Amino acid sequence: MKALIIDDERLARVELRRLLEPYKDIEIIGEAVNADDAISKITELNPDLIFLDIQMPGKNGFEMLEQLDGVPTVIFTTAYDEYALKAFEYNAIDYLLKPIEPKRLEDTVKKLLEKNRKEEVRQSELPILREDDQVFVKDGERCWFVKLTTVKLFESEGNYVRLHFDDHKPLILRTLNYLDERLDDKTFFRANRKHIINLKWIENIEPWLNGGLLVKLKGGFKIEVSRRQAIKFKDMLSL
């Protein structure tokens, strides 16, 4: 598992590297000293896991995550305990207080590896979902049997995803990353950190800020395609 350490304090990075040395399943592939540096290195190195400090010069850790299209697995490392509840809104595996205790880190790594093992087993058993497939959706007391071709948009809300189809918008207990791995990329496209769009529902596309695109879906939704995803979008769909 490839990991990136993000912390503005050099001694904190050195100490975390030392603490992680016994765990051969985790390979430290780089370090970043602030949010902008981290965004660049996440894009370049594509880590599976980030150890993320919250309080850094410039953008904090939460603001950095908001700028990513796809968020790796996150373990927060911070000297402040008041951000713990907010941290788990970002699907964090754990929240480690500095100075990090070796036993506490050991428990976190065990939890991380077990979670990855279960996900690998599940992914190997689950088929790719294509547009003609139907899925069972339950939100509270209401249930639907939905043909995926009718779903125009998947929208992330923390650890949940809201489906938009017909006049319905149920909320399901799945992450957008999970759906991104299961949905057929010939029909469903990850536009940004919070949205997957159904390409069959696109009505109009126009250039947008910072080299991105603005996609209008039938039904009125307007979704921004980030600059990085816009490059991928053009490569996929151009002649």
LOSE-109725 format. One record per residue (C-alpha): residue in one letter; x negated, y, z; residue number from 1. Coordinates in Angstrom, 2 decimals. Example, Ala and Ser with C-alpha at 12.3 -4.5 7.8 and 13.67 -1.06 7.14 Angstrom:
REM residues 2
  code        u        v        w  pos
     A   -12.30    -4.50     7.80    1
     S   -13.67    -1.06     7.14    2
This chain:
REM residues 239
  code        u        v        w  pos
     M     0.00     0.00     0.00    1
     K    -1.55     3.30    -1.14    2
     A    -1.40     6.09     1.45    3
     L    -2.11     9.84     1.45    4
     I    -2.89    11.79     4.64    5
     I    -1.50    15.35     4.66    6
     D    -2.75    17.55     7.51    7
     D    -4.44    20.95     7.66    8
     E    -6.65    19.86    10.60    9
     R    -9.80    18.02     9.49   10
     L   -10.29    16.29    12.85   11
     A    -6.72    15.00    12.78   12
     R    -7.33    13.50     9.32   13
     V   -10.58    11.89    10.45   14
     E    -8.94    10.42    13.56   15
     L    -5.99     9.01    11.62   16
     R    -8.36     7.39     9.11   17
     R   -10.19     5.77    12.04   18
     L    -6.96     4.50    13.59   19
     L    -5.83     3.01    10.27   20
     E    -9.07     1.12     9.58   21
     P    -7.83    -2.19    11.10   22
     Y    -4.80    -2.26     8.78   23
     K    -6.06    -3.70     5.51   24
     D    -2.60    -3.53     3.92   25
     I    -2.87     0.27     3.94   26
     E    -5.39     1.87     1.57   27
     I    -6.11     5.57     2.12   28
     I    -6.44     6.98    -1.39   29
     G    -6.79    10.64    -0.50   30
     E    -6.20    13.58     1.80   31
     A    -4.43    16.91     1.37   32
     V    -4.91    20.04     3.47   33
     N    -1.62    21.86     2.78   34
     A     1.71    21.47     0.97   35
     D     0.56    22.67    -2.46   36
     D    -2.48    20.42    -2.32   37
     A    -0.22    17.53    -1.28   38
     I     2.25    18.06    -4.14   39
     S    -0.60    18.04    -6.64   40
     K    -2.14    14.87    -5.19   41
     I     1.18    13.05    -4.87   42
     T     1.80    13.75    -8.56   43
     E    -1.72    12.63    -9.50   44
     L    -2.17     9.62    -7.19   45
     N     1.43     8.38    -6.80   46
     P     1.05     7.09    -3.20   47
     D     3.51     4.60    -1.72   48
     L     3.21     6.20     1.72   49
     I     2.36     9.61     3.15   50
     F     1.33    10.53     6.68   51
     L     2.71    14.06     6.90   52
     D     2.06    16.87     9.36   53
     I     4.94    19.33     9.74   54
     Q     3.34    22.60    10.82   55
     M     0.86    23.68     8.13   56
     P    -0.19    27.07     6.69   57
     G     2.19    28.18     3.93   58
     K     4.95    25.64     3.34   59
     N     5.72    23.22     6.16   60
     G     6.13    19.48     5.66   61
     F     9.89    19.66     5.15   62
     E     9.59    22.40     2.52   63
     M     6.99    20.29     0.73   64
     L     9.33    17.28     0.59   65
     E    12.07    19.48    -0.90   66
     Q     9.82    20.16    -3.90   67
     L     9.21    16.51    -4.77   68
     D    11.24    14.67    -7.41   69
     G    10.69    11.31    -5.74   70
     V     9.67    11.08    -2.09   71
     P     7.27     8.31    -1.01   72
     T     7.80     6.56     2.29   73
     V     7.14     9.15     5.01   74
     I     5.58     8.83     8.47   75
     F     5.51    12.20    10.21   76
     T     2.48    13.01    12.40   77
     T     2.90    16.15    14.50   78
     A     2.19    17.72    17.86   79
     Y     5.80    18.92    18.16   80
     D     8.70    16.74    19.27   81
     E    11.53    19.15    18.42   82
     Y    11.62    18.14    14.73   83
     A    12.32    14.43    15.30   84
     L    16.03    14.48    14.40   85
     K    15.43    16.55    11.26   86
     A    12.59    14.22    10.25   87
     F    14.91    11.24     9.97   88
     E    17.16    13.16     7.57   89
     Y    14.26    12.71     5.12   90
     N    14.38     8.91     5.41   91
     A    11.20     8.82     7.52   92
     I     9.96     5.46     8.77   93
     D     8.71     6.98    12.02   94
     Y     7.71    10.14    13.87   95
     L     4.33     9.97    15.61   96
     L     3.33    12.57    18.18   97
     K    -0.28    13.73    18.31   98
     P    -2.56    12.59    19.79   99
     I    -1.47     9.33    18.18  100
     E    -1.66     6.32    20.49  101
     P    -3.10     3.16    18.88  102
     K    -0.28     0.96    20.22  103
     R     2.35     3.36    18.90  104
     L     0.71     3.35    15.47  105
     E     0.53    -0.46    15.54  106
     D     4.30    -0.64    16.12  107
     T     4.90     1.77    13.25  108
     V     2.72    -0.20    10.82  109
     K     4.48    -3.45    11.77  110
     K     7.85    -1.84    11.14  111
     L     6.64    -0.43     7.82  112
     L     5.24    -3.74     6.55  113
     E     8.35    -5.66     7.59  114
     K    10.58    -3.14     5.83  115
     N     8.49    -3.42     2.65  116
     R     8.57    -7.22     2.78  117
     K    12.36    -7.25     3.04  118
     E    12.69    -4.72     0.21  119
     E    10.43    -6.77    -2.06  120
     V    12.51    -9.87    -1.42  121
     R    15.73    -8.01    -2.00  122
     Q    14.50    -6.32    -5.18  123
     S    13.33    -9.65    -6.61  124
     E    16.80   -11.07    -6.07  125
     L    18.87    -8.14    -7.31  126
     P    19.59    -7.65   -11.04  127
     I    19.33    -4.33   -12.90  128
     L    22.69    -2.57   -12.97  129
     R    23.77    -1.60   -16.49  130
     E    26.47     0.78   -17.69  131
     D    29.03    -1.97   -18.36  132
     D    28.59    -3.52   -14.93  133
     Q    31.21    -2.99   -12.25  134
     V    30.33    -2.37    -8.60  135
     F    32.32    -2.44    -5.39  136
     V    32.34     0.90    -3.55  137
     K    33.76     1.50    -0.06  138
     D    34.01     4.83     1.73  139
     G    35.90     4.71     5.01  140
     E    39.24     2.99     4.41  141
     R    39.17     3.49     0.63  142
     C    37.74     1.01    -1.88  143
     W    37.07     1.09    -5.62  144
     F    35.82    -1.36    -8.23  145
     V    33.89     1.05   -10.43  146
     K    32.54     0.58   -13.95  147
     L    29.17     2.33   -13.92  148
     T    29.72     3.97   -17.28  149
     T    32.35     6.16   -15.56  150
     V    29.89     7.46   -12.96  151
     K    28.53    10.73   -14.28  152
     L    26.33    11.66   -11.31  153
     F    24.65    10.18    -8.21  154
     E    23.86    12.86    -5.60  155
     S    21.61    12.34    -2.58  156
     E    22.81    13.41     0.85  157
     G    20.09    12.31     3.27  158
     N    20.20     8.52     3.56  159
     Y    23.50     8.42     1.66  160
     V    24.45     8.87    -1.98  161
     R    27.64    10.46    -3.30  162
     L    29.06     8.97    -6.52  163
     H    31.01    11.23    -8.88  164
     F    33.51     9.39   -11.11  165
     D    37.01    10.34   -12.32  166
     D    38.32    12.59    -9.53  167
     H    36.58    10.60    -6.79  168
     K    33.34    11.25    -4.92  169
     P    32.79     8.54    -2.28  170
     L    29.71     8.44    -0.08  171
     I    27.76     5.16     0.17  172
     L    25.01     4.03     2.53  173
     R    22.22     3.79    -0.03  174
     T    19.23     6.01    -0.79  175
     L    18.69     7.59    -4.19  176
     N    15.32     5.82    -4.42  177
     Y    17.06     2.46    -4.03  178
     L    19.53     3.26    -6.81  179
     D    16.77     4.62    -9.03  180
     E    15.10     1.20    -8.91  181
     R    18.31    -0.71    -9.62  182
     L    19.99     1.40   -12.31  183
     D    19.17     0.86   -15.98  184
     D    16.90     3.74   -17.06  185
     K    18.29     3.58   -20.60  186
     T    21.51     5.10   -19.25  187
     F    20.67     6.66   -15.88  188
     F    17.95     9.30   -15.47  189
     R    16.35    10.71   -12.29  190
     A    16.68    14.45   -12.92  191
     N    15.14    15.63    -9.65  192
     R    14.77    14.68    -5.99  193
     K    18.52    14.80    -5.36  194
     H    20.22    13.70    -8.59  195
     I    20.49    10.79   -11.02  196
     I    22.56    11.62   -14.11  197
     N    24.37     9.42   -16.61  198
     L    22.90    10.32   -20.01  199
     K    26.19     9.42   -21.72  200
     W    27.91    12.32   -19.89  201
     I    25.55    15.07   -21.09  202
     E    27.39    17.86   -22.87  203
     N    24.68    20.49   -23.25  204
     I    20.96    21.04   -22.50  205
     E    19.10    24.33   -22.30  206
     P    15.60    25.49   -21.24  207
     W    15.35    26.45   -17.58  208
     L    12.95    27.92   -15.05  209
     N     9.27    26.89   -14.86  210
     G     9.47    24.58   -17.86  211
     G    12.47    22.63   -16.56  212
     L    15.82    21.97   -18.22  213
     L    19.40    22.71   -17.26  214
     V    21.77    19.87   -18.12  215
     K    25.52    20.41   -18.25  216
     L    27.59    17.28   -17.78  217
     K    31.16    16.79   -18.99  218
     G    33.37    17.89   -16.15  219
     G    31.35    20.99   -15.31  220
     F    28.35    19.76   -13.31  221
     K    25.13    21.67   -13.95  222
     I    21.98    19.80   -12.92  223
     E    18.44    21.13   -13.03  224
     V    15.83    18.74   -14.44  225
     S    12.51    19.48   -12.76  226
     R     9.49    20.41   -14.87  227
     R     7.82    17.03   -14.40  228
     Q    11.00    15.10   -15.14  229
     A    11.74    17.37   -18.12  230
     I     8.51    16.14   -19.75  231
     K     9.60    12.54   -19.19  232
     F    13.11    13.35   -20.46  233
     K    11.77    14.81   -23.72  234
     D     9.42    11.87   -24.24  235
     M    12.25     9.38   -23.74  236
     L    14.83    11.03   -25.97  237
     S    12.87    12.78   -28.71  238
     L    12.57    11.34   -32.22  239
